[in-house]
Amino acid sequence: MKRFRFNQQEIVFAVFALLFLVFSIFLRGFLTADNMLTLLQNVAVLGILGLAMAIVVIGRGIDISLIAALAVPPGLVLQMVQNGHSLPASLLTAVLLTIAFGLVNGWLIAYAEVPSLFATLATGLLLAGLGQAALFQLDVVQWSPGMDGFERLGQGTVLGIPTSIWMFAIACIVVAFLLRKTRWGAYIYAIGDNPYAARVTGIPARPIIVLQYVITALIGCFAGLVMAASVNSMPTRVFNSTLIYDVILVVVLGGIGLSGGRGGVLNVVIGTLVIGTMLNGMTIMDISYAGQNLIKGVVLLLAVITDSFLNPRNEETAQQGDI
Amino acid sequence: MRDTLTSLRYRYWPDHLLGEILSKRWTETAIPVILLLIVGLALSRSIDNFLSPASLADTARQAGEIGFIALGLALVVIVGGIDLSVGSIFALTDFCALYLLDVLDWPVPAVVAATLLCGALLGAVNGVLIGYLRLRAFITTLITLIIYRSAYDLLIQRYSNAIASAFPDIPSWDFIGGGSVFGIPTVALVYIVVAIVGHIFMTRLRPGWHITAIGGSRRSAYNSGIPVRRTIALCYVASGVLTSIGALFFASRLGTVGGDIGVGLEVIVLTATVLGGITLGGGKGSVAKSAVGVLIVLLITNGLTTMNARGGVNRMALAGILLVAAMVDIRWQKNRTRIISKVYVAPTYHALPPPPPTEIGQGGPFEQNDKLRNVESIGLGRIEAPEDVILDRHDNLYAGSRHGDIMRFLAPDYQKMEVFAHIGGQPLGMAFDREDNLYVCIGGMGLYRITPDGTVEKATDETNRSMRSVNDDSRLRLADDLDITDDGLIFFSEATVRYEMDEWPIDGLEARGNGRIISYDTKTGVTRTELRGLKFPNGICVASDGQSILFAETFGCSIKRYWFAGPKKGKVEVVMDNLPGYPDNINLASDGNYWLALVGMRSPSLDLAWKMPGFRRRMGKRVPVDEWLFPNINTGCVVKFNEQGKIVESFWDLRGENHPMITSMREHRGYLYLGGILNNRIGRYKLDNADPNFVQYDKRWGKQS
């Protein structure tokens, strides 16, 4: 039996290799330089979001409001520049908004003790509603001349590799450094593993949880900027899409258990590759949007079921109301 | 002057009600109801025609449809889960109904049955995954939300035209959607029926209790043998069915399969559920809460729509309400007991004049002596907490024990001890009736009767519920001492209606008249409250005229007399007040006077504190319980008094070694037997000049051979 006990990371990587191989052989137009570029570009934003989500999931939380953080602050940047403000001022405003949003999330979860899924579900709606009601004139915020130069964040290539891939790489390095090399990274793992034990050992659990959500929101905002730069606009209705499920899929498939305390950047990269390949293959196969969602949903369900067997919930530290 | 004001303020302002109201379970429903009234009032003032019949009927239709979904979600939340897929189930079952009716031309009853089945199956998927595979409810239903939604999208791509082009003209179908009975829409009627059935199910039937138990503590429910997994799975099935009922009404009302049907519905329903006060995480909730939550949310969203708010505002309002409601609910659930215990204790003003002197050399009837110094001990170390002692006419000695037993020491040497009867609660005052039955007041249980052969029978454990009390005062909390009249009427005291037996010092801290005297008629079995508002009534003894009782008010430091018959019926007179200590049990003495135990002596500090209710409230909130100022019950004495309120004699023990504390005493054949609730022994003291043939039974009921 012991021979077959691969860890999830290896299984998922094998799945990725298999998918890639099958698509390369059977799908015309999959293994072309153009398509590979599209695949990686599409994957980059998802990957950055996956990193953001990974941080909170490792700390035994989840952030459903990530897409709101992706859509609204970068949309605000575009809108402000359009309205004649300077780019740095707009960026600063957006970053402040993001930090405030992260603080609200963190406070609700750490201090008000609202379950994270629930709190972020509501704050996401709140932020998206705020954008819809007060910030944006149109659902798609257009690129304006004042933004010139900023599109290099998501377009063009450096050393033959698209910039967005570089952005993903940079984000990976930053998050890996935070998680592995800094003290609060270790704290996040400790809190995710057993919040009560972490608190008893003297870790400032509540501030660290708040910090998690602030960092996550900031990374989400960064992903949104990259996304806006690569498509030269900010389609704020992305909030209504199923992107958040893709992000969760990346994290869970990559092998970061939802019960917290496990996983790292490498898991996100693997998860991103699998999802990216899958989405790309389905698009080439011309499966409808609803059909793609159906398949993604089923895959996510299978992933969650597998996850619940591989990383069973810790009943000792599971909280009443931890739904 | 200041004292007068304080006393008036504490006499007429009901401080104790706040804590009592908060500890009621219905307050948690009352808050959403008040919110509903406020929202309804505000909107009806700001929007024209808000309360017109047409508008109300429209609201009722929507409320009915959403109400069904909210009922399903309430069930799932109470069992400790959550169901986000209701919006998608709603869309799919809506499609199912219209497809069967419009495209396949099924008859209406079959459509209804098939739609309900469809809802059940969709819910069963959630149920199996969450109940049996034990996945996380939130993430699982989030995923089924996408799956169902994309399935719906795929289906309407193919069939929406066919459904849109059909115009079914079936009266029964139209009646479901648009009909009304006496002006009440069908959906609202059906909802009311389902809600009433649901209420009975949740509060009166076993499966409903199982659901609440699982939500309260899954593991305990499992350990007590409840089929946890099956129950959880069935809750999700029920949620699916209820959602499909809502979808049926929606389908028959509008008959469309638009792309956005049911999108975001889960947030609306979830907001309604949380706003109604159904606790996330399970274990608490009711049908009424769900209904109130739905009404509030609908009023707000409809109001915003009428006021032409932008889509985003609506969204923000919902999310904001959801967050605030969840936060309030979570904090309240977490701190509820702490808040209640802080506001529950409500001290009141209680002024006593300076006590009479007791020191040696000061004179007076209470002057200390050392008569009890050489009390003998009976059952030393073998009995615990004999609050009261009594002897039968065969000279056997009975006493209660902390372990819930009545112990019997056999005459003549009282060396042999046996368990006479096991009751289970702490026995306090005792009395024999004419037939040798032993009546015992049991703290926390009520009045019990033990027949001569040791059989335990309940005499009474409840009295009439008084209308003006917020706390349910029909149950007996702390029956304390009793006596039996010639006619077989038992008068017993209940020391407090606000606290349990172990919390008696808190009642002393409050010093409010929380106690009462209750009568139990052994002939008719009727229990009736006779006197209310007494400050810890304790000892009771029938007076010589047979028409009145003497009773002690421990924290009132007084002895009073109550006439239950005769010309002065119903009157209460003070016999003695301003005692230097806290009076406890009263019993007959052989010379026609009465014995009284003083369980502890007053102290200047507590006397002063009793005049300062605010100080005691702060103490109750800020100081740990074991450091509060308590009535002192270390040292006491036995006094003999007559019906005129004159102290005849007093018995002290300066050393306090042989019998440290006295709560009761009983004279028998020239000896005084002493009981103390904190003692591990019974005391016996040889009385000088006492009738050596005095037996209480003979005195009360006549000598029998």
Chai-1 contact restraints between the chains, C-beta under 6 A:
chainA,res_idxA,chainB,res_idxB,connection_type,confidence,min_distance_angstrom,max_distance_angstrom,comment,restraint_id
A,A112,B,M327,contact,1.0,0.0,6.0,A-B,restraint_1
A,E113,B,I330,contact,1.0,0.0,6.0,A-B,restraint_2
A,V114,B,A326,contact,1.0,0.0,6.0,A-B,restraint_3
A,V114,B,M327,contact,1.0,0.0,6.0,A-B,restraint_4
A,V114,B,I330,contact,1.0,0.0,6.0,A-B,restraint_5
A,L117,B,F138,contact,1.0,0.0,6.0,A-B,restraint_6
A,A122,B,A319,contact,1.0,0.0,6.0,A-B,restraint_7
A,A122,B,L322,contact,1.0,0.0,6.0,A-B,restraint_8
A,A122,B,L323,contact,1.0,0.0,6.0,A-B,restraint_9
A,L125,B,R315,contact,1.0,0.0,6.0,A-B,restraint_10
A,L125,B,A319,contact,1.0,0.0,6.0,A-B,restraint_11
A,L126,B,M316,contact,1.0,0.0,6.0,A-B,restraint_12
A,L126,B,A319,contact,1.0,0.0,6.0,A-B,restraint_13
A,G129,B,G312,contact,1.0,0.0,6.0,A-B,restraint_14
A,G129,B,R315,contact,1.0,0.0,6.0,A-B,restraint_15
A,G129,B,M316,contact,1.0,0.0,6.0,A-B,restraint_16
A,L130,B,M316,contact,1.0,0.0,6.0,A-B,restraint_17
A,Q132,B,G312,contact,1.0,0.0,6.0,A-B,restraint_18
A,A133,B,R310,contact,1.0,0.0,6.0,A-B,restraint_19
A,A133,B,G312,contact,1.0,0.0,6.0,A-B,restraint_20
A,A133,B,V313,contact,1.0,0.0,6.0,A-B,restraint_21
A,T242,B,I146,contact,1.0,0.0,6.0,A-B,restraint_22
A,Y245,B,I146,contact,1.0,0.0,6.0,A-B,restraint_23
A,A290,B,S150,contact,1.0,0.0,6.0,A-B,restraint_24
A,A290,B,D153,contact,1.0,0.0,6.0,A-B,restraint_25
A,A290,B,L154,contact,1.0,0.0,6.0,A-B,restraint_26
A,N293,B,I146,contact,1.0,0.0,6.0,A-B,restraint_27
A,N293,B,S150,contact,1.0,0.0,6.0,A-B,restraint_28
A,L294,B,S150,contact,1.0,0.0,6.0,A-B,restraint_29
A,G297,B,I143,contact,1.0,0.0,6.0,A-B,restraint_30
A,G297,B,I146,contact,1.0,0.0,6.0,A-B,restraint_31
A,G297,B,I147,contact,1.0,0.0,6.0,A-B,restraint_32
A,L300,B,I143,contact,1.0,0.0,6.0,A-B,restraint_33
A,L301,B,I143,contact,1.0,0.0,6.0,A-B,restraint_34
A,V304,B,I139,contact,1.0,0.0,6.0,A-B,restraint_35
A,S308,B,L135,contact,1.0,0.0,6.0,A-B,restraint_36
A,Q320,B,G281,contact,1.0,0.0,6.0,A-B,restraint_37
A,G321,B,L280,contact,1.0,0.0,6.0,A-B,restraint_38
A,G321,B,G281,contact,1.0,0.0,6.0,A-B,restraint_39
A,I323,B,I82,contact,1.0,0.0,6.0,A-B,restraint_40
A,I323,B,A137,contact,1.0,0.0,6.0,A-B,restraint_41
A,I323,B,F138,contact,1.0,0.0,6.0,A-B,restraint_42
